[in-house]
C-alpha cells in the first residue's frame, strides 16, 4: 500500500467521521428555530385579540402518517443491518409513501383552516392562525427536504448501495427524517394543548 492510498483512506475516514456531528449541528439549529417560534406563540397568547379554535382534523391524520413513516424507516434500518435487502426496500418505500401522505394531509389541513375563514395574513387572519400557518409551513419546508432525502435513500437502496457494512448514508438520512417526525409531534401537541 503506497502513501497516497493511506492518505486517501485516512481522508475518507475523517470525512465520514465529520458527517454525523455536522448533521447534529444543523438539527440543533433547526430545533432552536422552532423553540423561538414556540416562545413567540406563548407570549402572543396573552394578547387581548387572541382567538382559540380547534386544529384541523387533517393534522391528526398527518400526525399518524409521519409516525408510521418514521416506524417504517426505522424498520428499514433494522433490516439493512441484517442484510435483508428486500424487506429493507419495502420498508423504505412504505416510509416514503407515508411521508408523502403526511405532506398531502398538511395541505388538506391548510384547506380546512381557510374554509373556516382562518388565514395566514389579511383581515380574516388571527394571531393563532398566523402562527399555525407559519410554524407548520416552516416545518413543511423542512419536510420537503426530508422527502428529497428519502428519495435519495430509496434510489441508493434500489442500486444496492446500503448493507450492514455500509450504513452511514442511510443513518444520516434516517436521523434527519426521525428528527422531522419528532418536531412535528412537538408542534402538534404544542398547538393542541396551547390553543
Secondary structure as GFF3:
##gff-version 3
##sequence-region A 1 195
A	DSSP	alpha_helix	3	44	.	.	.	ID=ss1
A	DSSP	alpha_helix	57	81	.	.	.	ID=ss2
A	DSSP	alpha_helix	85	115	.	.	.	ID=ss3
A	DSSP	alpha_helix	127	158	.	.	.	ID=ss4
A	DSSP	alpha_helix	168	193	.	.	.	ID=ss5
###
